């Protein structure tokens, strides 16, 4: 049991699941991503901008059934705290944290290594999270997609030789699937209270203060 995770209210079985995948120094939590690392303390949360993946769960891909992808390890912890009861078991699942923005190398790895896996995307409930949903889903289906911010809060998406335009405030992967008539066959899961699952976890932990 880690004091920071316990103070956030993270259930003991969730802490046990992730315990092999972090280090701590004076209680701060560190999640290694190659030469970079995510750093969580109560005063701040630093997420790498690139680098390798952080991985937790079943690391033998041939055994993995379901993959959950987020921008941070702490979002993965918060998600499993909230939704772990809905999973039949935790034996053949893999959590991946990409960092703030998935790199081309990471997207290629998702394309090449995760074919046939059940993907659930846990990116934040904001515009950047929605664009990342699209980028990862498109890479998974081996079809490139490019997103561009336009004037008057518009978003343009280039996909399969066509350009689609959306309101930045309401863009989602689901909205894009409806407009393009293409189904990526991935699941997106968004927090109901907060921009991220970690935000939702922190809000509940400190609501009495």
VEXBA-898619 format. One record per residue: residue in three letters; residue number from 1; x, y, z of N, C-alpha, C, CB in turn. Coordinates in steps of 0.02 Angstrom, whole numbers, plus 50000, padded with zeros to 5 digits. Atoms other than C-alpha are relative to their C-alpha. Glycine has a CB too. Layout:
ALA; NUM; X; Y; Z; X; Y; Z; X; Y; Z; X; Y; Z
...
This chain:
UNK; 1; 50042; 49940; 50000; 50000; 50000; 50000; 50044; 50062; 50000; 49952; 50000; 50062
UNK; 2; 49962; 49938; 50004; 50066; 50172; 49953; 49960; 50056; 50031; 50018; 50017; 49926
UNK; 3; 50039; 49948; 49964; 50019; 50321; 50063; 49965; 50050; 49954; 50045; 50038; 50046
UNK; 4; 50033; 49953; 50045; 49982; 50436; 49916; 49938; 49969; 49968; 50049; 50023; 49944
UNK; 5; 50056; 50034; 50031; 49871; 50309; 49830; 49944; 49986; 50051; 50022; 49934; 49967
UNK; 6; 50050; 50011; 49947; 49785; 50268; 49994; 49964; 50064; 50016; 50034; 49971; 50063
UNK; 7; 50033; 49935; 49987; 49752; 50453; 50026; 49952; 50018; 49944; 50053; 50055; 50009
UNK; 8; 50045; 49988; 50056; 49674; 50463; 49853; 49940; 49953; 50000; 50037; 49993; 49934
UNK; 9; 50056; 50047; 49995; 49560; 50319; 49901; 50005; 49940; 49954; 49937; 50035; 49986
UNK; 10; 49992; 50056; 50048; 49631; 50192; 49777; 49993; 49934; 50038; 50069; 50004; 49963
UNK; 11; 50015; 50062; 49967; 49567; 50020; 49823; 50063; 49956; 50005; 49944; 49962; 49963
UNK; 12; 49940; 50041; 49989; 49697; 49896; 49893; 50016; 49953; 49942; 49993; 49960; 50063
UNK; 13; 49986; 50048; 50054; 49676; 49770; 49751; 50027; 50036; 49938; 49937; 49961; 49983
UNK; 14; 49974; 49960; 50056; 49709; 49908; 49623; 50073; 50018; 50014; 49958; 50065; 49988
UNK; 15; 49930; 49985; 49982; 49866; 49961; 49716; 50044; 49939; 49991; 50004; 50025; 50073
UNK; 16; 49961; 50061; 50007; 49924; 49780; 49719; 50014; 49984; 49927; 49963; 49941; 50033
UNK; 17; 49992; 50014; 50071; 49896; 49763; 49532; 50057; 50041; 49970; 49934; 50014; 49962
UNK; 18; 49951; 49955; 50030; 50006; 49913; 49490; 50066; 50004; 50039; 49971; 50069; 49994
UNK; 19; 49940; 49992; 49958; 50136; 49894; 49629; 50066; 49980; 49967; 49992; 49960; 50062
UNK; 20; 49935; 50015; 50032; 50268; 49810; 49517; 50021; 50053; 49949; 49997; 49933; 49967
UNK; 21; 49989; 49956; 50058; 50257; 49955; 49394; 50014; 50072; 50017; 49942; 49996; 49955
UNK; 22; 49980; 49933; 49982; 50310; 50107; 49493; 50055; 49997; 50053; 49940; 50041; 50026
UNK; 23; 49950; 49992; 49947; 50450; 50167; 49606; 49979; 50061; 50041; 50073; 50007; 49971
UNK; 24; 50015; 49940; 49960; 50441; 50293; 49747; 50063; 50026; 50032; 49947; 49983; 50054
UNK; 25; 49943; 49966; 49969; 50561; 50419; 49821; 49971; 50054; 50044; 50049; 50029; 49946
UNK; 26; 50031; 49954; 49952; 50508; 50513; 49978; 49925; 50005; 49986; 50033; 50070; 49995
UNK; 27; 50072; 50009; 50012; 50331; 50452; 49937; 49977; 50020; 49930; 49961; 50040; 50050
UNK; 28; 50019; 49984; 50069; 50325; 50531; 49763; 50003; 49937; 49957; 50045; 50055; 49970
UNK; 29; 50005; 50059; 50044; 50277; 50404; 49629; 50034; 50014; 49933; 49927; 49981; 49990
UNK; 30; 49966; 49994; 50064; 50382; 50374; 49473; 49982; 49940; 49957; 50078; 50006; 50011
UNK; 31; 50019; 50052; 50048; 50326; 50276; 49320; 50047; 50007; 49940; 49924; 50007; 49978
UNK; 32; 49947; 49995; 50050; 50468; 50238; 49199; 49973; 49989; 49930; 50055; 49950; 50015
UNK; 33; 50015; 50006; 50072; 50446; 50265; 49011; 50066; 50006; 49961; 49949; 50054; 49977
UNK; 34; 49935; 49997; 50033; 50614; 50220; 48936; 50046; 50047; 50036; 49992; 50021; 49927
UNK; 35; 49956; 49951; 49969; 50731; 50367; 48968; 49962; 50055; 50036; 50045; 50030; 49947
UNK; 36; 50042; 49950; 49967; 50585; 50471; 49033; 49960; 49967; 50055; 49954; 50036; 49948
UNK; 37; 50043; 50029; 49949; 50472; 50450; 49182; 49946; 50050; 50019; 50041; 49978; 50061
UNK; 38; 50056; 49961; 49972; 50305; 50511; 49244; 50012; 50008; 50074; 49932; 49965; 49986
UNK; 39; 49986; 49984; 49930; 50319; 50596; 49414; 49936; 50027; 50031; 50058; 50051; 50006
UNK; 40; 50060; 49977; 49966; 50170; 50611; 49530; 50014; 50015; 50073; 49944; 49948; 49994
UNK; 41; 49999; 49980; 49930; 50169; 50707; 49693; 49937; 50039; 50013; 50063; 50042; 50017
UNK; 42; 50062; 49965; 49986; 50027; 50792; 49784; 50002; 50072; 49976; 49985; 49998; 50074
UNK; 43; 49995; 49930; 50023; 50094; 50962; 49730; 50001; 50007; 49924; 50062; 50031; 50029
UNK; 44; 49996; 49995; 50073; 50113; 50920; 49546; 49997; 49930; 49968; 50066; 50035; 49979
UNK; 45; 50001; 50062; 50038; 50100; 50788; 49410; 50034; 50014; 49934; 49926; 49973; 49989
UNK; 46; 49961; 49988; 50061; 50231; 50785; 49272; 49994; 49938; 49955; 50074; 50016; 50016
UNK; 47; 50009; 50055; 50048; 50189; 50678; 49119; 50050; 50011; 49942; 49926; 49998; 49973
UNK; 48; 49952; 49992; 50056; 50324; 50646; 48986; 49965; 50019; 49935; 50039; 49935; 49989
UNK; 49; 50027; 49980; 50064; 50298; 50720; 48815; 50011; 49950; 49945; 50029; 50065; 49979
UNK; 50; 49985; 50051; 50051; 50364; 50568; 48723; 50038; 49943; 50032; 50041; 50030; 49942
UNK; 51; 49962; 50057; 49974; 50480; 50420; 48741; 49965; 49934; 49989; 50013; 50009; 50074
UNK; 52; 50029; 50066; 50005; 50435; 50239; 48764; 49933; 49997; 50038; 50048; 49947; 50027
UNK; 53; 50061; 50011; 49961; 50274; 50168; 48835; 50017; 49984; 50073; 49959; 49944; 49969
UNK; 54; 50003; 50032; 49934; 50242; 50134; 49018; 49950; 49944; 49993; 49979; 50050; 50057
UNK; 55; 50042; 50059; 50007; 50167; 49959; 49029; 49987; 49970; 50068; 50033; 49949; 49953
UNK; 56; 50017; 50035; 49939; 50076; 49867; 49167; 49949; 49946; 49984; 49971; 50049; 50054
UNK; 57; 50047; 50055; 50012; 49981; 49703; 49175; 50035; 49942; 49965; 49941; 50023; 49958
UNK; 58; 49973; 50057; 50037; 50009; 49556; 49058; 50046; 50026; 49944; 49943; 49956; 49970
UNK; 59; 49952; 49974; 50048; 50168; 49595; 48959; 50012; 49953; 49941; 50066; 50015; 50035
UNK; 60; 49995; 50047; 50056; 50161; 49440; 48849; 49941; 50014; 49954; 50001; 49925; 50025
UNK; 61; 50055; 49978; 50043; 50059; 49508; 48704; 49959; 49943; 49974; 50027; 50040; 49943
UNK; 62; 50038; 50058; 50025; 50009; 49335; 48646; 49945; 49979; 50050; 50046; 49941; 49986
UNK; 63; 50048; 50017; 49949; 49913; 49318; 48810; 49948; 50055; 50012; 50036; 49984; 50064
UNK; 64; 50042; 49941; 49986; 49831; 49490; 48807; 49935; 49997; 49961; 50038; 50064; 49985
UNK; 65; 50065; 49994; 50033; 49645; 49505; 48769; 49979; 50073; 49992; 49947; 49961; 50039
UNK; 66; 50023; 49931; 50000; 49610; 49686; 48814; 50057; 50047; 50016; 49942; 50009; 50051
UNK; 67; 49948; 49950; 49990; 49720; 49840; 48805; 49966; 50067; 50016; 50045; 50007; 49936
UNK; 68; 50025; 49934; 49980; 49686; 50006; 48893; 50056; 50050; 49992; 49974; 49998; 50074
UNK; 69; 49948; 49951; 50016; 49782; 50158; 48830; 49981; 50068; 50027; 50011; 50004; 49923
UNK; 70; 50011; 49935; 49970; 49797; 50322; 48924; 50062; 50043; 49989; 49983; 49995; 50075
UNK; 71; 49940; 49958; 50006; 49914; 50472; 48926; 50046; 49991; 50060; 49980; 50074; 49993
UNK; 72; 49959; 50005; 49939; 49975; 50434; 49103; 49985; 49936; 50038; 49989; 50061; 50045
UNK; 73; 50009; 50057; 49957; 50001; 50291; 49222; 49948; 50014; 50055; 50066; 49979; 50032
UNK; 74; 50048; 49983; 49947; 49902; 50384; 49356; 49928; 49998; 49975; 50016; 50069; 50028
UNK; 75; 50067; 50007; 50029; 49752; 50391; 49239; 49980; 49926; 49997; 49997; 50031; 49930
UNK; 76; 50014; 50072; 50001; 49767; 50202; 49219; 49981; 49975; 50070; 50061; 49961; 49974
UNK; 77; 50016; 50019; 49931; 49768; 50181; 49409; 49929; 50023; 50018; 50052; 50031; 50049
UNK; 78; 50066; 49974; 49984; 49616; 50293; 49427; 49945; 49963; 49963; 49997; 50075; 49984
UNK; 79; 50050; 50037; 50039; 49523; 50204; 49287; 49985; 49932; 50032; 50023; 49991; 49928
UNK; 80; 50011; 50066; 49972; 49549; 50032; 49364; 49965; 50004; 50068; 50067; 49961; 50007
UNK; 81; 50035; 49989; 49937; 49493; 50100; 49532; 49925; 50007; 49988; 50027; 50063; 50036
UNK; 82; 50071; 49987; 50014; 49329; 50159; 49456; 49965; 49941; 49964; 49993; 50063; 49959
UNK; 83; 50033; 50048; 50045; 49296; 50019; 49331; 50025; 49929; 50006; 50009; 50023; 49929
UNK; 84; 49974; 50068; 49994; 49393; 49867; 49389; 49947; 49948; 50014; 50050; 49998; 50054
UNK; 85; 50054; 50047; 49984; 49233; 49788; 49454; 49963; 49976; 49938; 49951; 50031; 50049
UNK; 86; 50037; 50018; 50061; 49163; 49785; 49277; 50039; 49952; 49955; 49983; 50063; 49960
UNK; 87; 49959; 50047; 50038; 49306; 49677; 49210; 49992; 49930; 50028; 50075; 50022; 50000
UNK; 88; 50011; 50069; 49977; 49278; 49490; 49218; 50060; 49975; 50040; 49988; 49954; 49940
UNK; 89; 49940; 50017; 49962; 49458; 49463; 49273; 50056; 50048; 49978; 50021; 49925; 49990
UNK; 90; 49944; 49955; 50014; 49624; 49555; 49273; 50060; 49961; 49974; 50019; 50041; 50062
UNK; 91; 49945; 50043; 50017; 49729; 49412; 49207; 50033; 50017; 49933; 49977; 49928; 49999
UNK; 92; 49974; 49991; 50068; 49747; 49455; 49023; 49989; 50070; 49974; 49967; 49949; 49953
UNK; 93; 50007; 49930; 50021; 49740; 49644; 49019; 50067; 50035; 50003; 49948; 50037; 50045
UNK; 94; 49938; 49960; 50004; 49875; 49769; 48976; 49982; 50073; 50001; 50040; 49982; 49935
UNK; 95; 50007; 49928; 49999; 49884; 49953; 49021; 50062; 50032; 49968; 49990; 50026; 50073
UNK; 96; 49946; 49964; 50035; 49987; 50071; 48913; 49990; 50074; 50012; 50000; 49984; 49924
UNK; 97; 50001; 49927; 49996; 50030; 50253; 48949; 50048; 50027; 49947; 50020; 50025; 50071
UNK; 98; 49961; 49974; 50057; 50092; 50353; 48800; 50039; 50062; 50016; 49954; 50015; 49943
UNK; 99; 49976; 49932; 49991; 50136; 50519; 48878; 49951; 50049; 49969; 50071; 50008; 49970
UNK; 100; 50046; 49947; 50021; 50056; 50685; 48831; 49976; 49992; 49928; 50033; 50067; 50008
UNK; 101; 50018; 50006; 50071; 50061; 50655; 48643; 50033; 49938; 49972; 50021; 50063; 49961
UNK; 102; 49969; 50060; 50029; 50086; 50484; 48561; 50047; 50018; 49942; 49946; 49952; 49975
UNK; 103; 49951; 49988; 50054; 50240; 50483; 48449; 49985; 49955; 49940; 50071; 49988; 50026
UNK; 104; 50007; 50042; 50060; 50250; 50411; 48274; 50022; 49929; 50014; 50040; 50030; 49942
UNK; 105; 49975; 50066; 49984; 50351; 50266; 48342; 49948; 49962; 50042; 50067; 50004; 50038
UNK; 106; 50051; 50032; 49959; 50218; 50230; 48473; 49939; 49979; 49958; 49978; 50047; 50056
UNK; 107; 50057; 50016; 50043; 50078; 50237; 48343; 50015; 49940; 49956; 49981; 50061; 49957
UNK; 108; 49981; 50058; 50042; 50174; 50115; 48232; 50000; 49936; 50041; 50069; 50012; 49968
UNK; 109; 50000; 50059; 49956; 50195; 49997; 48379; 49928; 49977; 50012; 50034; 50016; 50068
UNK; 110; 50071; 50017; 49991; 50007; 50003; 48413; 49973; 49966; 49937; 49958; 50063; 50016
UNK; 111; 50021; 50029; 50064; 49976; 49967; 48229; 50026; 49930; 49990; 50023; 50044; 49942
UNK; 112; 49968; 50063; 50016; 50098; 49823; 48219; 49992; 49946; 50053; 50073; 50012; 49989
UNK; 113; 50000; 50048; 49945; 50082; 49741; 48390; 49932; 49984; 50029; 50044; 50025; 50054
UNK; 114; 50064; 50009; 49965; 49901; 49760; 48444; 49943; 49978; 49955; 49981; 50064; 50034
UNK; 115; 50052; 50023; 50046; 49807; 49695; 48293; 49960; 49943; 50031; 50030; 49977; 49932
UNK; 116; 50043; 50052; 49974; 49658; 49592; 48348; 49984; 50006; 50074; 50029; 49935; 49988
UNK; 117; 50014; 49990; 49929; 49661; 49655; 48528; 49940; 50047; 50008; 50062; 50029; 50037
UNK; 118; 50057; 49956; 49983; 49511; 49740; 48609; 50029; 50063; 50032; 49948; 49964; 50047
UNK; 119; 49971; 49938; 49976; 49564; 49922; 48630; 49948; 50044; 50034; 50033; 50038; 49943
UNK; 120; 50040; 49949; 49966; 49490; 50044; 48757; 50045; 50060; 50011; 49970; 49974; 50068
UNK; 121; 49961; 49938; 49996; 49553; 50224; 48747; 49975; 50042; 50058; 49997; 50039; 49933
UNK; 122; 50016; 49965; 49938; 49559; 50322; 48910; 50025; 50072; 50000; 50030; 49963; 50059
UNK; 123; 49972; 49933; 50005; 49618; 50491; 48847; 49952; 50052; 50029; 50017; 50016; 49928
UNK; 124; 50041; 49950; 49965; 49555; 50652; 48929; 49938; 50023; 49962; 50042; 50060; 50016
UNK; 125; 50064; 49976; 50029; 49382; 50724; 48899; 50008; 50073; 49979; 49942; 49993; 50051
UNK; 126; 49990; 49933; 50028; 49446; 50876; 48803; 50019; 49992; 49927; 50055; 50039; 50040
UNK; 127; 49986; 50004; 50071; 49493; 50920; 48625; 50063; 49959; 49986; 50009; 50071; 49972
UNK; 128; 49939; 50039; 50011; 49670; 50851; 48638; 49988; 49926; 50009; 50056; 50024; 50047
UNK; 129; 50016; 50071; 49989; 49601; 50689; 48708; 49961; 49971; 49942; 49961; 49992; 50063
UNK; 130; 50040; 50025; 50056; 49475; 50674; 48566; 50043; 49992; 49937; 49942; 50049; 49985
UNK; 131; 49955; 50006; 50058; 49609; 50706; 48434; 50046; 49939; 50010; 50043; 50064; 49991
UNK; 132; 49958; 50059; 49986; 49720; 50575; 48519; 49961; 49936; 49990; 50028; 50004; 50071
UNK; 133; 50043; 50057; 50015; 49574; 50453; 48513; 50003; 49983; 49926; 49927; 50013; 50022
UNK; 134; 50000; 50009; 50072; 49568; 50478; 48326; 50067; 49975; 49974; 49980; 50065; 49964
UNK; 135; 49933; 50018; 50023; 49756; 50466; 48301; 50016; 49927; 50015; 50053; 50045; 50032
UNK; 136; 49985; 50069; 49980; 49771; 50303; 48398; 49954; 49951; 49964; 49992; 49992; 50076
UNK; 137; 50047; 50044; 50035; 49614; 50226; 48322; 50019; 49992; 49927; 49927; 50026; 50006
UNK; 138; 49981; 50003; 50071; 49672; 50270; 48146; 50064; 49959; 49991; 50011; 50072; 49973
UNK; 139; 49939; 50041; 50004; 49845; 50197; 48179; 49984; 49926; 50008; 50051; 50023; 50053
UNK; 140; 50020; 50069; 49987; 49765; 50039; 48248; 49970; 49968; 49938; 49951; 49998; 50057
UNK; 141; 50031; 50025; 50060; 49666; 50021; 48086; 50042; 50011; 49937; 49932; 50033; 49991
UNK; 142; 49952; 49991; 50056; 49818; 50064; 47977; 49976; 50050; 49948; 50013; 49934; 49967
UNK; 143; 50023; 49947; 50045; 49734; 50218; 47902; 50021; 50067; 50030; 49922; 49997; 49989
UNK; 144; 49977; 49937; 49970; 49823; 50385; 47931; 49944; 50052; 50003; 50059; 50029; 49960
UNK; 145; 50046; 49944; 49991; 49724; 50534; 47995; 50040; 50059; 50025; 49941; 49982; 50049
UNK; 146; 49966; 49939; 49979; 49783; 50713; 48014; 49949; 50051; 50022; 50043; 50029; 49942
UNK; 147; 50046; 49950; 49971; 49701; 50848; 48120; 50033; 50068; 50000; 49979; 49980; 50072
UNK; 148; 49975; 49932; 50003; 49720; 51036; 48099; 49949; 50047; 50032; 50013; 50021; 49926
UNK; 149; 50043; 49949; 49972; 49651; 51178; 48203; 49989; 50055; 49949; 50030; 50029; 50065
UNK; 150; 50017; 49949; 50049; 49561; 51305; 48094; 49970; 50061; 50035; 49951; 49972; 49946
UNK; 151; 50028; 49938; 49971; 49485; 51477; 48120; 49930; 49987; 50028; 49997; 50055; 49946
UNK; 152; 50068; 50000; 49971; 49327; 51509; 48221; 49985; 49934; 50036; 49948; 50012; 49946
UNK; 153; 50007; 50061; 49959; 49355; 51358; 48334; 49977; 49940; 49959; 49950; 50013; 50056
UNK; 154; 50015; 50057; 50043; 49344; 51235; 48191; 50060; 49952; 50000; 49983; 50023; 49928
UNK; 155; 49949; 50052; 50005; 49440; 51072; 48172; 49991; 49964; 49934; 49995; 49950; 50060
UNK; 156; 50002; 50035; 50064; 49485; 50995; 48005; 50037; 49934; 50006; 50030; 50043; 49943
UNK; 157; 49971; 50066; 49998; 49520; 50809; 47987; 50009; 49975; 49928; 49956; 49951; 50041
UNK; 158; 49987; 50031; 50065; 49603; 50734; 47832; 50003; 49924; 50010; 50067; 50027; 49969
UNK; 159; 50007; 50073; 49990; 49555; 50551; 47816; 49975; 49969; 49936; 49952; 49985; 50059
UNK; 160; 50020; 50037; 50060; 49546; 50434; 47667; 49984; 50047; 49942; 49940; 49954; 50015
UNK; 161; 50004; 49953; 50057; 49572; 50575; 47540; 49942; 50048; 50004; 49995; 49961; 49936
UNK; 162; 50054; 49952; 49990; 49431; 50680; 47614; 50017; 50045; 50059; 49933; 49965; 50010
UNK; 163; 49992; 49953; 49944; 49426; 50831; 47730; 49933; 50009; 50034; 50028; 50069; 49975
UNK; 164; 50060; 49992; 49960; 49298; 50838; 47870; 50011; 50058; 50048; 49983; 49934; 50039
UNK; 165; 49994; 49941; 49956; 49262; 50992; 47975; 49951; 49994; 50058; 49988; 50065; 49959
UNK; 166; 50039; 50006; 49938; 49198; 50999; 48154; 50009; 50061; 50044; 50020; 49936; 50038
UNK; 167; 49994; 49952; 49947; 49166; 51118; 48296; 50049; 49971; 50052; 49930; 50018; 50033
UNK; 168; 49951; 50025; 49952; 49316; 51100; 48414; 49968; 49981; 50066; 50055; 50051; 50011
UNK; 169; 50031; 50010; 49933; 49201; 51106; 48566; 49960; 49936; 50004; 49956; 50059; 50017
UNK; 170; 50043; 50059; 49999; 49098; 50955; 48515; 50030; 49940; 49964; 49933; 50017; 49970
UNK; 171; 49969; 50055; 50038; 49221; 50846; 48419; 50013; 49940; 50045; 50065; 50023; 49967
UNK; 172; 49985; 50063; 49968; 49230; 50664; 48473; 50015; 49948; 49946; 49942; 49976; 50046
UNK; 173; 49989; 50055; 50047; 49286; 50502; 48392; 49934; 49974; 49973; 50040; 49944; 50033
UNK; 174; 50066; 50023; 50021; 49104; 50449; 48387; 49970; 50046; 49947; 49953; 49995; 50059
UNK; 175; 50026; 49952; 50049; 49056; 50609; 48295; 50036; 49992; 49933; 50009; 50073; 50026
UNK; 176; 49963; 50011; 50062; 49194; 50576; 48170; 49978; 49936; 49965; 50076; 49998; 50014
UNK; 177; 50023; 50062; 50030; 49137; 50398; 48142; 49934; 50009; 49964; 49993; 49945; 50053
UNK; 178; 50065; 49988; 50033; 48962; 50459; 48103; 50009; 50040; 49936; 49953; 50037; 50048
UNK; 179; 49990; 49957; 50059; 49024; 50592; 47982; 50035; 49963; 49943; 50041; 50062; 50019
UNK; 180; 49961; 50034; 50052; 49146; 50478; 47891; 49972; 49932; 49981; 50072; 49991; 50025
UNK; 181; 50029; 50067; 50011; 49039; 50320; 47898; 50052; 49945; 50004; 49965; 49998; 49931
UNK; 182; 49948; 50050; 49989; 49192; 50225; 47958; 50002; 49983; 50074; 50070; 50026; 49976
UNK; 183; 49999; 50023; 49932; 49196; 50120; 48117; 50070; 49972; 50017; 49946; 49947; 50013
UNK; 184; 49933; 50021; 49981; 49365; 50101; 48201; 50000; 49938; 50044; 50036; 50056; 50036
UNK; 185; 50007; 50059; 49958; 49301; 49965; 48317; 50047; 50001; 50060; 50012; 49937; 49960
UNK; 186; 49967; 49992; 49935; 49386; 50034; 48472; 49949; 50033; 50046; 50066; 50042; 49994
UNK; 187; 50044; 49971; 49950; 49303; 50090; 48633; 50034; 50061; 50031; 49981; 49948; 50055
UNK; 188; 49974; 49944; 49961; 49325; 50261; 48712; 49962; 50004; 50066; 49994; 50067; 49960
UNK; 189; 50030; 49993; 49934; 49293; 50287; 48896; 50023; 50066; 50030; 50019; 49939; 50047
UNK; 190; 49984; 49934; 49974; 49284; 50462; 48970; 49974; 50008; 50071; 49969; 50055; 49955
UNK; 191; 50025; 49987; 49933; 49269; 50521; 49150; 49938; 50044; 49998; 50055; 50033; 50043
UNK; 192; 50061; 49959; 49997; 49101; 50595; 49197; 50011; 50064; 50040; 49944; 49960; 50029
UNK; 193; 49989; 49943; 49957; 49172; 50715; 49324; 50074; 50019; 49998; 49977; 49985; 50073
UNK; 194; 49931; 49980; 50007; 49333; 50800; 49272; 50026; 49986; 49930; 50043; 49965; 50051
UNK; 195; 49970; 50009; 50067; 49446; 50808; 49120; 50033; 49932; 49993; 50051; 50055; 49987
UNK; 196; 49966; 50065; 50002; 49535; 50646; 49167; 49976; 49957; 50058; 50077; 50009; 50002
UNK; 197; 50019; 50044; 49945; 49507; 50495; 49277; 50038; 50019; 50064; 50014; 49926; 49981
UNK; 198; 49963; 49977; 49941; 49643; 50560; 49392; 49967; 50061; 50031; 50073; 50016; 49982
UNK; 199; 50035; 49942; 49974; 49553; 50726; 49408; 49938; 49979; 50039; 49979; 50048; 49943
UNK; 200; 50061; 50025; 49967; 49394; 50632; 49453; 50018; 49967; 50067; 49962; 49951; 49955
UNK; 201; 49978; 50033; 49939; 49488; 50528; 49582; 50020; 50052; 50053; 50059; 49953; 49986
UNK; 202; 49979; 49949; 49954; 49567; 50682; 49661; 49941; 50041; 50026; 50051; 50047; 49967
UNK; 203; 50059; 49961; 49978; 49401; 50775; 49666; 49962; 49963; 50054; 49954; 50014; 49940
UNK; 204; 50035; 50039; 49949; 49322; 50633; 49764; 50039; 49996; 50065; 49986; 49931; 49974
UNK; 205; 49958; 50007; 49940; 49470; 50616; 49883; 50002; 50062; 50042; 50070; 49981; 49980
UNK; 206; 49992; 49936; 49964; 49476; 50800; 49928; 49936; 50041; 50003; 50055; 50041; 49968
UNK; 207; 50063; 49963; 50002; 49292; 50846; 49916; 49980; 50026; 50069; 49945; 49955; 49973
UNK; 208; 50018; 49979; 49932; 49280; 50862; 50105; 50043; 50056; 50027; 50003; 49941; 50047
UNK; 209; 49954; 49948; 49976; 49418; 50992; 50116; 49980; 50067; 49970; 50073; 49984; 49981
